[in-house]
Amino acid sequence: MKKSPIKKVGKVGKETAKGMKKTAPVVCERAGGMWCGWDAPVRCEGATCEWPTCGGTHDLEMCHIIGRGQQGDETPENIAVLCLTHHNELDHASEARREEMRGVLQEVTAHGIGG
């Protein structure tokens, strides 16, 4: 069986899922996918990583560009679909690299020029 894109949405709790009720379908569509819903085994079918040079289709997650701990919100402009490699880099790179990545992703989410 083919590995499913965005099977889960990171470590999402009920409150986040509720807050992303309107956001998730918009983000999924922007990433080239079709939103299947929170209860579906594959939540976002056909999406690709929104990092401009990636376009990966496996092990995708929705992630905050600016984390909730830094006052990031649940708007489509602050949520990106990333492969695990780019999501991990965004979360754990040096502060300078994270800022650079946030700038690129904000441009992508604002103008839909990703993956």
N, C-alpha and C positions, 0 to 999 in steps of 0.2 A: 504494500500500500504506500502511495506517495505521501511524504511528510507534508503536513498541513501548515500553511502560513497563518500566523497569528492565532495559534490554538488557544493561547492564554494571552492576557494583556499584562505582562509583568506580574508584580505582586499586587494585584488589584483587589481591594476590599469592596464590600457592598456600597460604602459611601462614595468611593471613587467611581464605581460602575454607575451609580445613580447620577453623579455629577457629569459623567461622560455620556449619558444617554443620547444627547443630541450631537455631541462632538464626535464620538467614535465613527458613526456612519460617514460623516463628512471627511474625516481623516482617511478612512479606508478608501473612499472613492478617489480622493486626491492622490493616493498611492497606487491607483490603478486597479483597485479591488472592488468587490461587491460585498457589502455588509450583510451578514447572515444572522446577526443577533447574538446577544450574550449567552443564550442557552444552546446555541449551535456548537457542534464539535469543532467546526472551523468557523471562527467568527468573521474573518475577512478573507474571502476566497480571491485569489489572483493578484494580490498586492505585491509590490516590490519595495525593497529598501529605498528610502528617500535620500540617502546620501548620494550626491550627484555622480560619483564615479563608481558606485557599487551596482545597484539594480538587482541584488540578490533576492531570491524568492523563498528561501527556507529559514526557519528559526527566526521569524520576525516578531517584534514586540512593538506596542505603542509605548512611547516614552515621553516624559516631559523634557522640553528643551531647557527651560528654567524650572528646576525642581520645586516641589511644593514647599520645601524647607526654606527656599529663597524667594518665597511669595509668588511662585509660578502658579498659573491657574489651569483650568480644564478647557480652555478655548482651543479651537482647531489650530490657531496660529502658534500655540505653545505645545502641541502634541505632534510628534513625528513617528512614522513607522520606520524602524531601523532593524537591521539584522543584529544578531547578538554581538558580533564583532564591533560594529559601530556604536551600539548601545553601551557596551562595556567600555569602549574608549571614551565616550562622552561622560560616563560616570567616574572613570578612574584615571584619566590622563592628567597631566600637569594643568594647573589653573590656566596658564596661557593657552594651551591647546584646547581646553574646554571652552574658553571664551571664543577662540577662533571657530570651533565647531558650532557653537551656538549662533554665531553670526551667519555662517553658511546656512544652517538649518532655518533660521528666521527668514532668510531670503527665499529659501525653497518653499516654506509654508506660506509665505506672503504672496508668492508669485506662481506657485505650482510648477517649478522647474526642476523637480527632483528626478531621481532614478530613471 
